[in-house]
């Protein structure tokens, strides 16, 4: 995360010693690396939590850890990144920009 004076802030992952710039949106912005987030948030109760980029506040893709979600797959009711939109998982699915999908997004 960059501050106004140009310095970059990095966090230590809550689950290990890795450095990260990502936080959980529902765990009071607790910092997690991608692997620890997936390991800790694997229960059904925590599946709705999202890993977000602390600087941009965009959701991090659960399949492509260096990509932010910018799209919504209507068929699967999930946020996806540009790479996901082009793989076989979402082939022939209805894909929308997140801002255009807000009225139809259903809570999980």
C-alpha atoms as a printed R data frame, in Angstrom:
    type eleno elety resid chain resno       x       y       z
1   ATOM     1    CA   UNK     A     1   0.000   0.000   0.000
2   ATOM     2    CA   UNK     A     2   1.452   3.370  -0.923
3   ATOM     3    CA   UNK     A     3   1.105   6.291   1.417
4   ATOM     4    CA   UNK     A     4   0.752   9.922   0.351
5   ATOM     5    CA   UNK     A     5   4.498  10.412   0.746
6   ATOM     6    CA   UNK     A     6   5.271   7.541  -1.641
7   ATOM     7    CA   UNK     A     7   6.290   4.907   0.915
8   ATOM     8    CA   UNK     A     8   4.942   1.415   0.484
9   ATOM     9    CA   UNK     A     9   3.312  -0.268   3.478
10  ATOM    10    CA   UNK     A    10   3.377  -4.041   3.712
11  ATOM    11    CA   UNK     A    11   1.787  -6.265   6.326
12  ATOM    12    CA   UNK     A    12   2.927  -9.502   7.924
13  ATOM    13    CA   UNK     A    13   0.455 -12.294   7.228
14  ATOM    14    CA   UNK     A    14  -1.629 -13.256  10.276
15  ATOM    15    CA   UNK     A    15  -1.076 -16.954   9.545
16  ATOM    16    CA   UNK     A    16   2.647 -17.025   8.698
17  ATOM    17    CA   UNK     A    17   5.645 -14.735   8.284
18  ATOM    18    CA   UNK     A    18   5.020 -13.842   4.631
19  ATOM    19    CA   UNK     A    19   4.705 -10.206   3.635
20  ATOM    20    CA   UNK     A    20   1.402  -9.251   2.000
21  ATOM    21    CA   UNK     A    21  -0.631  -6.282   0.804
22  ATOM    22    CA   UNK     A    22  -3.904  -8.183   0.992
23  ATOM    23    CA   UNK     A    23  -6.495  -8.199   3.784
24  ATOM    24    CA   UNK     A    24  -9.745 -10.015   4.580
25  ATOM    25    CA   UNK     A    25 -12.759  -7.807   3.994
26  ATOM    26    CA   UNK     A    26 -14.742  -9.290   6.902
27  ATOM    27    CA   UNK     A    27 -11.996  -9.999   9.459
28  ATOM    28    CA   UNK     A    28 -11.387  -6.365  10.438
29  ATOM    29    CA   UNK     A    29  -8.857  -6.001   7.595
30  ATOM    30    CA   UNK     A    30  -6.648  -8.782   8.992
31  ATOM    31    CA   UNK     A    31  -3.681  -9.269   6.627
32  ATOM    32    CA   UNK     A    32  -3.315 -12.666   4.944
33  ATOM    33    CA   UNK     A    33  -1.163 -14.097   2.201
34  ATOM    34    CA   UNK     A    34  -3.130 -15.969  -0.469
35  ATOM    35    CA   UNK     A    35  -2.367 -19.475   0.884
36  ATOM    36    CA   UNK     A    36  -3.181 -18.681   4.529
37  ATOM    37    CA   UNK     A    37  -6.418 -16.967   3.503
38  ATOM    38    CA   UNK     A    38  -7.545 -20.086   1.619
39  ATOM    39    CA   UNK     A    39  -6.513 -22.409   4.476
40  ATOM    40    CA   UNK     A    40  -8.199 -20.373   7.222
41  ATOM    41    CA   UNK     A    41 -11.337 -19.504   5.252
42  ATOM    42    CA   UNK     A    42 -12.205 -23.015   4.041
43  ATOM    43    CA   UNK     A    43 -15.216 -23.553   6.317
44  ATOM    44    CA   UNK     A    44 -18.731 -22.852   5.012
45  ATOM    45    CA   UNK     A    45 -19.191 -20.076   7.585
46  ATOM    46    CA   UNK     A    46 -16.141 -18.180   6.286
47  ATOM    47    CA   UNK     A    47 -16.609 -18.829   2.537
48  ATOM    48    CA   UNK     A    48 -18.308 -15.440   2.087
49  ATOM    49    CA   UNK     A    49 -15.132 -13.625   3.201
50  ATOM    50    CA   UNK     A    50 -13.100 -12.046   0.404
51  ATOM    51    CA   UNK     A    51  -9.392 -11.326   0.151
52  ATOM    52    CA   UNK     A    52  -8.975  -7.738  -1.013
53  ATOM    53    CA   UNK     A    53  -6.077  -5.620  -2.142
54  ATOM    54    CA   UNK     A    54  -5.488  -3.199   0.751
55  ATOM    55    CA   UNK     A    55  -4.620  -0.337  -1.601
56  ATOM    56    CA   UNK     A    56  -7.356  -0.603  -4.227
57  ATOM    57    CA   UNK     A    57 -10.021  -2.357  -2.091
58  ATOM    58    CA   UNK     A    58 -10.694  -4.665  -5.058
59  ATOM    59    CA   UNK     A    59 -11.451  -8.338  -4.449
60  ATOM    60    CA   UNK     A    60  -8.545 -10.670  -5.241
61  ATOM    61    CA   UNK     A    61  -9.388 -13.554  -7.579
62  ATOM    62    CA   UNK     A    62  -9.605 -16.889  -5.759
63  ATOM    63    CA   UNK     A    63  -8.039 -18.667  -8.755
64  ATOM    64    CA   UNK     A    64  -5.437 -16.110  -9.880
65  ATOM    65    CA   UNK     A    65  -3.861 -14.547  -6.799
66  ATOM    66    CA   UNK     A    66  -2.249 -11.627  -8.638
67  ATOM    67    CA   UNK     A    67  -5.447 -10.553 -10.385
68  ATOM    68    CA   UNK     A    68  -8.253  -8.375  -9.045
69  ATOM    69    CA   UNK     A    69 -11.862  -9.258  -9.840
70  ATOM    70    CA   UNK     A    70 -13.352  -6.819 -12.300
71  ATOM    71    CA   UNK     A    71 -16.161  -8.977 -13.686
72  ATOM    72    CA   UNK     A    72 -19.195 -10.932 -12.482
73  ATOM    73    CA   UNK     A    73 -20.242 -14.323 -13.845
74  ATOM    74    CA   UNK     A    74 -24.055 -14.373 -13.829
75  ATOM    75    CA   UNK     A    75 -24.254 -18.144 -14.315
76  ATOM    76    CA   UNK     A    76 -22.050 -18.924 -11.311
77  ATOM    77    CA   UNK     A    77 -23.024 -15.866  -9.231
78  ATOM    78    CA   UNK     A    78 -19.389 -15.029  -8.496
79  ATOM    79    CA   UNK     A    79 -16.795 -12.331  -8.961
80  ATOM    80    CA   UNK     A    80 -14.087 -13.254 -11.471
81  ATOM    81    CA   UNK     A    81 -10.976 -11.731 -13.019
82  ATOM    82    CA   UNK     A    82 -10.232 -11.208 -16.707
83  ATOM    83    CA   UNK     A    83  -8.223 -14.447 -16.846
84  ATOM    84    CA   UNK     A    84 -11.151 -16.444 -15.434
85  ATOM    85    CA   UNK     A    85 -13.461 -14.959 -18.051
86  ATOM    86    CA   UNK     A    86 -11.315 -16.515 -20.778
87  ATOM    87    CA   UNK     A    87 -10.854 -19.998 -19.342
88  ATOM    88    CA   UNK     A    88 -13.096 -23.022 -19.867
89  ATOM    89    CA   UNK     A    89 -14.812 -22.682 -16.481
90  ATOM    90    CA   UNK     A    90 -16.776 -19.637 -17.628
91  ATOM    91    CA   UNK     A    91 -16.916 -20.389 -21.349
92  ATOM    92    CA   UNK     A    92 -20.305 -19.412 -22.802
93  ATOM    93    CA   UNK     A    93 -21.381 -17.844 -19.484
94  ATOM    94    CA   UNK     A    94 -22.981 -14.435 -19.193
95  ATOM    95    CA   UNK     A    95 -20.244 -12.092 -17.929
96  ATOM    96    CA   UNK     A    96 -20.858  -8.497 -16.809
97  ATOM    97    CA   UNK     A    97 -18.792  -5.665 -15.419
98  ATOM    98    CA   UNK     A    98 -19.273  -5.580 -11.645
99  ATOM    99    CA   UNK     A    99 -20.895  -2.128 -11.766
100 ATOM   100    CA   UNK     A   100 -23.458  -3.414 -14.288
101 ATOM   101    CA   UNK     A   101 -24.162  -6.557 -12.271
102 ATOM   102    CA   UNK     A   102 -24.866  -4.913  -8.905
103 ATOM   103    CA   UNK     A   103 -28.686  -5.138  -9.301
104 ATOM   104    CA   UNK     A   104 -28.538  -8.893  -9.969
105 ATOM   105    CA   UNK     A   105 -25.814 -10.046  -7.536
106 ATOM   106    CA   UNK     A   106 -27.290 -12.498  -5.037
107 ATOM   107    CA   UNK     A   107 -25.713 -13.000  -1.592
108 ATOM   108    CA   UNK     A   108 -24.275 -16.498  -1.086
